[in-house]
């Protein structure tokens, strides 16, 4: 794995922004990208998110430092809570292993 100086690692994101919401990728593209960013302007959104895959579908994960902010985001846009413990390991890190 390549590390870039100053870039947040997945582990640091999970520690600092543990309240995560997964939205289907198709709801995060085009004009929706700007709508999500504008909504989160005053929230505790992490500057870097990540993606996961489950059942042949890709999800964009938005990470928040505060649970109330994650709940506001979910109320506005839907999505599901994502627990970082359910992320795959090793070369399967992108898989969402939902119980």
N, CA and C atoms as a LAMMPS dump frame, in Angstrom:
ITEM: TIMESTEP
0
ITEM: NUMBER OF ATOMS
297
ITEM: BOX BOUNDS ff ff ff
-5.0000000000000000e+02 5.0000000000000000e+02
-5.0000000000000000e+02 5.0000000000000000e+02
-5.0000000000000000e+02 5.0000000000000000e+02
ITEM: ATOMS id mol type element x y z
1 1 1 N 0.839 -1.175 0
2 1 2 C 0 0 0
3 1 3 C 0.885 1.24 0
4 2 1 N 0.528 2.201 -0.808
5 2 2 C 1.289 3.437 -0.905
6 2 3 C 0.742 4.441 0.098
7 3 1 N 1.622 5.076 0.823
8 3 2 C 1.236 6.122 1.765
9 3 3 C 1.757 7.452 1.229
10 4 1 N 0.931 8.473 1.355
11 4 2 C 1.35 9.798 0.955
12 4 3 C 1.455 10.672 2.2
13 5 1 N 2.509 11.43 2.285
14 5 2 C 2.745 12.275 3.441
15 5 3 C 1.579 13.247 3.653
16 6 1 N 1.063 13.263 4.854
17 6 2 C -0.013 14.171 5.202
18 6 3 C -1.409 13.663 4.884
19 7 1 N -1.529 12.565 4.141
20 7 2 C -2.848 12.041 3.794
21 7 3 C -3.408 11.239 4.964
22 8 1 N -4.691 11.424 5.223
23 8 2 C -5.339 10.664 6.287
24 8 3 C -5.421 9.191 5.911
25 9 1 N -5.025 8.34 6.817
26 9 2 C -5.148 6.9 6.582
27 9 3 C -6.562 6.46 6.945
28 10 1 N -6.948 5.304 6.47
29 10 2 C -8.255 4.759 6.811
30 10 3 C -8.429 4.606 8.308
31 11 1 N -7.39 4.181 8.975
32 11 2 C -7.453 4 10.432
33 11 3 C -7.671 5.33 11.151
34 12 1 N -6.956 6.373 10.73
35 12 2 C -7.131 7.694 11.357
36 12 3 C -8.541 8.229 11.12
37 13 1 N -9.094 7.961 9.936
38 13 2 C -10.465 8.387 9.657
39 13 3 C -11.431 7.663 10.591
40 14 1 N -11.253 6.353 10.736
41 14 2 C -12.147 5.567 11.596
42 14 3 C -12.082 6.017 13.051
43 15 1 N -10.93 6.459 13.504
44 15 2 C -10.776 6.918 14.883
45 15 3 C -11.342 8.321 15.065
46 16 1 N -11.02 9.23 14.161
47 16 2 C -11.425 10.628 14.29
48 16 3 C -12.846 10.916 13.839
49 17 1 N -13.363 10.115 12.913
50 17 2 C -14.693 10.308 12.347
51 17 3 C -15.425 8.962 12.34
52 18 1 N -15.781 8.453 13.514
53 18 2 C -16.311 7.091 13.612
54 18 3 C -17.774 6.923 13.184
55 19 1 N -18.502 8.022 13.015
56 19 2 C -19.921 7.942 12.666
57 19 3 C -20.046 8.068 11.156
58 20 1 N -20.318 6.937 10.505
59 20 2 C -20.237 6.885 9.052
60 20 3 C -21.572 6.478 8.437
61 21 1 N -21.86 7.1 7.281
62 21 2 C -23.108 6.858 6.559
63 21 3 C -22.756 6.472 5.128
64 22 1 N -23.331 5.378 4.647
65 22 2 C -23.084 4.893 3.287
66 22 3 C -24.281 5.207 2.393
67 23 1 N -24.002 5.877 1.273
68 23 2 C -25.018 6.17 0.263
69 23 3 C -24.655 5.444 -1.022
70 24 1 N -25.633 4.925 -1.751
71 24 2 C -25.324 4.318 -3.049
72 24 3 C -24.61 5.323 -3.948
73 25 1 N -23.611 4.864 -4.672
74 25 2 C -22.769 5.729 -5.495
75 25 3 C -23.571 6.576 -6.478
76 26 1 N -24.623 6.005 -7.048
77 26 2 C -25.395 6.753 -8.044
78 26 3 C -26.127 7.957 -7.437
79 27 1 N -26.272 8.008 -6.12
80 27 2 C -26.882 9.158 -5.457
81 27 3 C -25.853 10.226 -5.087
82 28 1 N -24.581 9.991 -5.424
83 28 2 C -23.501 10.897 -5.012
84 28 3 C -22.791 11.564 -6.183
85 29 1 N -23.27 11.363 -7.387
86 29 2 C -22.576 11.905 -8.552
87 29 3 C -23.336 13.094 -9.131
88 30 1 N -22.697 13.772 -10.056
89 30 2 C -23.315 14.92 -10.708
90 30 3 C -23.604 16.04 -9.731
91 31 1 N -24.778 16.633 -9.847
92 31 2 C -25.167 17.742 -8.98
93 31 3 C -25.323 17.344 -7.529
94 32 1 N -25.568 16.067 -7.277
95 32 2 C -25.711 15.606 -5.889
96 32 3 C -24.433 15.791 -5.09
97 33 1 N -23.288 15.7 -5.747
98 33 2 C -22.009 15.89 -5.059
99 33 3 C -21.972 17.264 -4.399
100 34 1 N -22.323 18.299 -5.157
101 34 2 C -22.298 19.659 -4.624
102 34 3 C -23.363 19.859 -3.549
103 35 1 N -24.518 19.236 -3.715
104 35 2 C -25.585 19.337 -2.716
105 35 3 C -25.129 18.737 -1.387
106 36 1 N -24.489 17.571 -1.442
107 36 2 C -23.988 16.929 -0.217
108 36 3 C -22.924 17.792 0.449
109 37 1 N -21.988 18.304 -0.33
110 37 2 C -20.91 19.133 0.239
111 37 3 C -21.463 20.412 0.861
112 38 1 N -22.414 21.048 0.197
113 38 2 C -23.001 22.273 0.744
114 38 3 C -23.743 21.985 2.05
115 39 1 N -24.474 20.876 2.09
116 39 2 C -25.204 20.501 3.303
117 39 3 C -24.236 20.272 4.465
118 40 1 N -23.085 19.686 4.177
119 40 2 C -22.119 19.316 5.216
120 40 3 C -21.144 20.434 5.583
121 41 1 N -21.302 21.597 4.975
122 41 2 C -20.348 22.688 5.174
123 41 3 C -20.084 22.993 6.646
124 42 1 N -21.117 23.008 7.455
125 42 2 C -20.954 23.33 8.873
126 42 3 C -21.017 22.108 9.777
127 43 1 N -20.946 20.923 9.184
128 43 2 C -20.962 19.684 9.962
129 43 3 C -19.539 19.152 10.119
130 44 1 N -19.387 18.123 10.899
131 44 2 C -18.059 17.562 11.203
132 44 3 C -17.636 16.509 10.175
133 45 1 N -17.87 16.773 8.899
134 45 2 C -17.52 15.838 7.83
135 45 3 C -16.01 15.753 7.651
136 46 1 N -15.509 14.547 7.522
137 46 2 C -14.091 14.321 7.261
138 46 3 C -13.754 14.831 5.853
139 47 1 N -12.58 15.421 5.659
140 47 2 C -12.211 15.899 4.327
141 47 3 C -11.997 14.769 3.318
142 48 1 N -11.899 13.557 3.799
143 48 2 C -11.681 12.41 2.904
144 48 3 C -12.643 11.294 3.296
145 49 1 N -13.36 10.756 2.331
146 49 2 C -14.241 9.628 2.575
147 49 3 C -13.659 8.383 1.934
148 50 1 N -14.491 7.38 1.73
149 50 2 C -14.037 6.164 1.06
150 50 3 C -15.237 5.464 0.453
151 51 1 N -14.995 4.417 -0.276
152 51 2 C -16.074 3.64 -0.876
153 51 3 C -15.99 2.2 -0.393
154 52 1 N -17.132 1.537 -0.439
155 52 2 C -17.206 0.109 -0.132
156 52 3 C -18.149 -0.532 -1.145
157 53 1 N -18.051 -1.861 -1.266
158 53 2 C -18.932 -2.604 -2.173
159 53 3 C -19.646 -3.709 -1.406
160 54 1 N -20.938 -3.865 -1.746
161 54 2 C -21.737 -4.94 -1.179
162 54 3 C -22.771 -5.342 -2.225
163 55 1 N -22.906 -6.64 -2.447
164 55 2 C -23.896 -7.156 -3.395
165 55 3 C -23.77 -6.488 -4.763
166 56 1 N -22.548 -6.388 -5.276
167 56 2 C -22.271 -5.797 -6.591
168 56 3 C -22.736 -4.349 -6.715
169 57 1 N -22.78 -3.64 -5.611
170 57 2 C -23.156 -2.232 -5.622
171 57 3 C -22.111 -1.441 -4.853
172 58 1 N -21.759 -0.266 -5.373
173 58 2 C -20.763 0.589 -4.733
174 58 3 C -21.458 1.649 -3.898
175 59 1 N -20.893 1.917 -2.716
176 59 2 C -21.42 2.922 -1.799
177 59 3 C -20.328 3.929 -1.478
178 60 1 N -20.705 5.197 -1.426
179 60 2 C -19.82 6.263 -0.972
180 60 3 C -20.057 6.433 0.511
181 61 1 N -18.981 6.447 1.318
182 61 2 C -19.121 6.55 2.773
183 61 3 C -18.717 7.956 3.221
184 62 1 N -19.64 8.619 3.914
185 62 2 C -19.411 9.947 4.482
186 62 3 C -19.128 9.757 5.964
187 63 1 N -18.029 10.326 6.448
188 63 2 C -17.564 10.098 7.818
189 63 3 C -17.702 11.379 8.641
190 64 1 N -18.291 11.256 9.819
191 64 2 C -18.538 12.398 10.689
192 64 3 C -17.919 12.166 12.066
193 65 1 N -17.495 13.264 12.699
194 65 2 C -16.925 13.182 14.042
195 65 3 C -18.014 13.137 15.104
196 66 1 N -19.201 13.649 14.783
197 66 2 C -20.293 13.705 15.753
198 66 3 C -21.483 12.888 15.269
199 67 1 N -22.055 12.106 16.17
200 67 2 C -23.19 11.245 15.83
201 67 3 C -24.394 12.057 15.365
202 68 1 N -24.632 13.211 15.978
203 68 2 C -25.776 14.041 15.597
204 68 3 C -25.654 14.516 14.148
205 69 1 N -24.439 14.806 13.706
206 69 2 C -24.226 15.247 12.325
207 69 3 C -24.496 14.105 11.351
208 70 1 N -24.074 12.912 11.697
209 70 2 C -24.338 11.75 10.842
210 70 3 C -25.839 11.502 10.749
211 71 1 N -26.552 11.663 11.864
212 71 2 C -28 11.475 11.864
213 71 3 C -28.705 12.53 11.009
214 72 1 N -28.237 13.785 11.079
215 72 2 C -28.803 14.84 10.225
216 72 3 C -28.617 14.495 8.748
217 73 1 N -27.441 14.028 8.406
218 73 2 C -27.139 13.661 7.018
219 73 3 C -28.051 12.52 6.563
220 74 1 N -28.204 11.514 7.403
221 74 2 C -29.082 10.38 7.055
222 74 3 C -30.523 10.812 6.904
223 75 1 N -30.995 11.72 7.747
224 75 2 C -32.368 12.204 7.641
225 75 3 C -32.579 12.951 6.324
226 76 1 N -31.566 13.696 5.896
227 76 2 C -31.693 14.495 4.676
228 76 3 C -31.548 13.662 3.404
229 77 1 N -30.652 12.669 3.405
230 77 2 C -30.316 11.961 2.171
231 77 3 C -30.555 10.459 2.206
232 78 1 N -30.944 9.927 3.346
233 78 2 C -31.13 8.482 3.443
234 78 3 C -29.792 7.804 3.69
235 79 1 N -29.647 6.629 3.187
236 79 2 C -28.412 5.885 3.383
237 79 3 C -28.497 4.984 4.597
238 80 1 N -27.387 4.3 4.841
239 80 2 C -27.308 3.356 5.952
240 80 3 C -26.107 3.688 6.822
241 81 1 N -26.218 3.365 8.085
242 81 2 C -25.04 3.489 8.951
243 81 3 C -24 2.484 8.485
244 82 1 N -22.745 2.896 8.537
245 82 2 C -21.646 2 8.188
246 82 3 C -20.727 1.914 9.391
247 83 1 N -20.501 0.7 9.866
248 83 2 C -19.588 0.474 10.98
249 83 3 C -18.243 0.069 10.391
250 84 1 N -17.18 0.825 10.683
251 84 2 C -15.868 0.495 10.124
252 84 3 C -15.407 -0.929 10.432
253 85 1 N -15.957 -1.544 11.463
254 85 2 C -15.595 -2.924 11.789
255 85 3 C -16.041 -3.893 10.705
256 86 1 N -16.979 -3.472 9.878
257 86 2 C -17.507 -4.341 8.828
258 86 3 C -16.787 -4.187 7.49
259 87 1 N -15.712 -3.408 7.479
260 87 2 C -14.907 -3.279 6.264
261 87 3 C -14.026 -4.514 6.131
262 88 1 N -13.822 -4.945 4.894
263 88 2 C -12.969 -6.102 4.644
264 88 3 C -11.528 -5.854 5.057
265 89 1 N -10.751 -6.888 5.057
266 89 2 C -9.337 -6.801 5.448
267 89 3 C -8.442 -7.212 4.283
268 90 1 N -7.181 -6.789 4.369
269 90 2 C -6.202 -7.178 3.35
270 90 3 C -6.586 -6.684 1.968
271 91 1 N -6.442 -7.565 0.975
272 91 2 C -6.759 -7.141 -0.385
273 91 3 C -8.264 -7.08 -0.643
274 92 1 N -9.08 -7.344 0.367
275 92 2 C -10.542 -7.232 0.277
276 92 3 C -11.053 -6.067 1.132
277 93 1 N -10.203 -5.045 1.357
278 93 2 C -10.529 -3.921 2.229
279 93 3 C -11.773 -3.166 1.78
280 94 1 N -12.124 -3.218 0.506
281 94 2 C -13.234 -2.454 -0.041
282 94 3 C -14.583 -3.148 0.144
283 95 1 N -14.602 -4.382 0.626
284 95 2 C -15.859 -5.118 0.773
285 95 3 C -16.564 -4.742 2.075
286 96 1 N -17.866 -4.617 1.995
287 96 2 C -18.692 -4.33 3.158
288 96 3 C -19.242 -5.655 3.643
289 97 1 N -18.682 -6.141 4.725
290 97 2 C -19.102 -7.432 5.292
291 97 3 C -20.206 -7.204 6.302
292 98 1 N -21.392 -6.917 5.807
293 98 2 C -22.513 -6.631 6.691
294 98 3 C -23.043 -7.93 7.298
295 99 1 N -23.203 -7.947 8.634
296 99 2 C -23.701 -9.171 9.291
297 99 3 C -25.159 -9.444 8.984
